[in-house]
Amino acid sequence: MSILELHNVKKSFGDKEIIKELDFSVPEGSIFGFVGENGAGKTTTMRMILGLETIDSGYIKVNNKKVHYGNSLANRVIGYLPDVPEYYDYMNPSEYLTLCGNLTGVPKKELSNRITQLLKTVDLPINKKRISGFSRGMKQRLGIAQALLNHPKLLICDEPTSALDPIGRSEFLDLLASLRGEMTIIFSTHILSDVERISDRVGILDDGILKVNDTLDNLKNDYSKPQIVLDFDSENTAKKANVLLNQQAYQDNSQLIIDYRDSYQESAKSILEKLLKSGLIPISLNRQLTSFEDIFTEVTQ
Ligand SMILES: Nc1ncnc2c1ncn2[C@@H]1O[C@H](COP(=O)(O)OP(=O)(O)OP(=O)(O)O)[C@@H](O)[C@H]1O
């Protein structure tokens, strides 16, 4: 079943057409990496899903309920972490989450236990330390705790890792991955390695449409362009080797890059046999598989 469906959704700002047509769904339980270049329309799409932005035509359903601008009942099952979460810095996390819980109607008798449990989930200490002293990573994790307060079926995170250092990013991605199976997660980013690390499904937004919506495994099969990379001790040796290999390689200084279609074993064997016979010994031979970055470049160029 799909937790989120977009049907022929279009959106312009003035005469600028941002979303030409979005028509896709996200299956329940997946972690969906929503990627696109700066200004592609990721935030706009998320805001439309949340009923925070008008839709010019088409419609969106969350958990089978239609989204309405300004007063969307569908939001009852959504948790949202905006790209720049705002806090009352003088509060400590428990005070802040109590305020959020009261505003969103979490039952009072449940709230205190829920907050203790959530602070544990996001690995924040339960003490009186004010949010003003928090690192960006800690603030993002507090943002997730806030987004999880209402037991959402769908968690939406807008570029949650872009302002974090590598350690903060890694911890945050681990946290999202630890929620796998408990809810559906959509997170937008332009950090492709983050998508590769935790997503089961990927959507690439480009030129106002979703050019790709599939599992990473399927994409890697579909866009498969495996290569063998050979390094030689000099540019001259690489040149000689390329002549021997009937110029089938692309030469980059002392490196040869060869596309292959058949099995890796057969291709590498045939290349090595030819080179060994002529005494042109490579320093290294590597098999290079298609990365998500290669796929993204191919889809968006
Ligand atoms: N309220 C608005 N009024 C006018 N233009 C807007 C408005 N909101 C967004 N835009 C424009 O719509 C386009 C898409 O913006 P959006 O923030 O959705 O992209 P994005 O993919 O999230 O980008 P980024 O990765 O940089 O955050 C941009 O050109 C932006 O300037």
The ligand as a Gaussian input file, in Angstrom:
#p B3LYP/6-31G(d) Opt

LIG

0 1
 N        7.165000      31.355000      -2.047000
 C        7.872000      31.397000      -3.169000
 N        7.721000      32.406000      -4.053000
 C        8.415000      32.438000      -5.204000
 N        9.323000      31.506000      -5.579000
 C        9.528000      30.490000      -4.729000
 C        8.824000      30.376000      -3.485000
 N        9.226000      29.244000      -2.868000
 C       10.145000      28.668000      -3.686000
 N       10.328000      29.415000      -4.790000
 C       11.224000      29.091000      -5.924000
 O       10.890000      27.786000      -6.350000
 C       12.073000      27.082000      -6.755000
 C       12.135000      25.761000      -6.015000
 O       12.444000      26.041000      -4.648000
 P       12.579000      24.899000      -3.562000
 O       13.004000      25.560000      -2.294000
 O       11.336000      24.102000      -3.550000
 O       13.742000      24.014000      -4.168000
 P       14.656000      22.927000      -3.465000
 O       14.776000      21.789000      -4.432000
 O       14.139000      22.616000      -2.108000
 O       16.031000      23.692000      -3.372000
 P       17.233000      23.610000      -2.284000
 O       17.886000      22.275000      -2.476000
 O       18.133000      24.723000      -2.685000
 O       16.624000      23.802000      -0.930000
 C       13.244000      28.025000      -6.511000
 O       13.553000      28.648000      -7.734000
 C       12.690000      29.025000      -5.506000
 O       13.309000      30.270000      -5.665000

